[in-house]
Amino acid sequence: MTVTGTESYLDSVRLGIGLAQFPWFHVEKDLAAGNLVEILSGTRPPSEPVSVVFTQNRFLSPRVRAFIEWLTKVFVDQ
């Protein structure tokens, strides 16, 4: 089955149509609720590096700082 978009894949897997590999944050709630079951956990792909590029100045915008902190939680603190 071929679909376009993450939500379509996720809906298909929720309906029991095949297997799919998702980033953790897309399926975390479904796994916790028991709607999905993780299989083949030993075959996870290697992590990809993520870079944040912004202009360097002494006063970092609170929005930019909050975004960087959120990215750190999502990609580093898993």
C-alpha positions as CSV (number, residue, x, y, z in Angstrom):
1,M,0.0,0.0,0.0
2,T,1.3,3.4,-0.8
3,V,-0.1,6.6,0.6
4,T,1.1,10.2,0.9
5,G,1.7,11.9,4.2
6,T,2.5,10.7,7.7
7,E,-1.1,10.9,8.9
8,S,-2.2,8.6,6.1
9,Y,0.4,6.0,7.1
10,L,-0.4,6.4,10.7
11,D,-4.2,5.9,10.0
12,S,-3.4,2.8,8.0
13,V,-1.3,1.3,10.8
14,R,-4.0,2.1,13.4
15,L,-6.4,0.2,11.2
16,G,-4.1,-2.8,11.1
17,I,-3.0,-2.4,7.5
18,G,0.7,-3.4,7.5
19,L,3.7,-2.1,9.3
20,A,5.4,1.3,9.3
21,Q,8.3,3.1,10.8
22,F,7.7,6.5,12.4
23,P,9.6,9.0,14.5
24,W,8.9,8.4,18.1
25,F,7.0,11.7,18.6
26,H,4.4,10.7,16.0
27,V,3.4,7.4,17.8
28,E,4.3,8.0,21.4
29,K,0.7,8.6,22.6
30,D,-0.7,5.7,20.5
31,L,1.9,3.3,22.0
32,A,1.2,4.5,25.5
33,A,-2.6,4.1,25.0
34,G,-2.1,0.6,23.5
35,N,-3.4,1.6,20.1
36,L,-0.1,0.5,18.5
37,V,2.5,-2.1,19.4
38,E,6.2,-1.7,18.7
39,I,7.8,-4.6,17.0
40,L,11.3,-5.0,15.6
41,S,12.6,-2.5,18.1
42,G,16.1,-3.8,17.5
43,T,16.1,-2.6,13.9
44,R,15.8,1.2,14.5
45,P,17.6,3.3,11.9
46,P,20.6,5.4,13.0
47,S,19.9,8.9,14.3
48,E,20.4,11.7,11.9
49,P,22.1,14.9,13.0
50,V,20.1,18.0,13.5
51,S,21.6,21.5,13.3
52,V,20.1,24.8,14.4
53,V,21.6,27.8,12.6
54,F,20.9,31.3,13.7
55,T,22.6,34.7,13.7
56,Q,24.9,35.0,16.7
57,N,24.3,38.0,18.9
58,R,24.5,38.6,22.6
59,F,20.8,38.7,23.2
60,L,19.0,35.7,21.9
61,S,15.3,36.2,21.3
62,P,13.1,34.4,23.9
63,R,11.2,32.7,21.0
64,V,14.4,31.4,19.5
65,R,15.7,30.3,22.9
66,A,12.4,28.4,23.5
67,F,12.5,26.8,20.1
68,I,16.1,25.6,20.7
69,E,15.1,24.2,24.1
70,W,12.2,22.4,22.6
71,L,14.4,20.9,19.8
72,T,16.8,19.7,22.4
73,K,14.0,18.0,24.3
74,V,12.7,16.3,21.2
75,F,15.9,15.2,19.6
76,V,18.5,14.9,22.4
77,D,16.7,14.1,25.6
78,Q,14.7,11.2,24.3
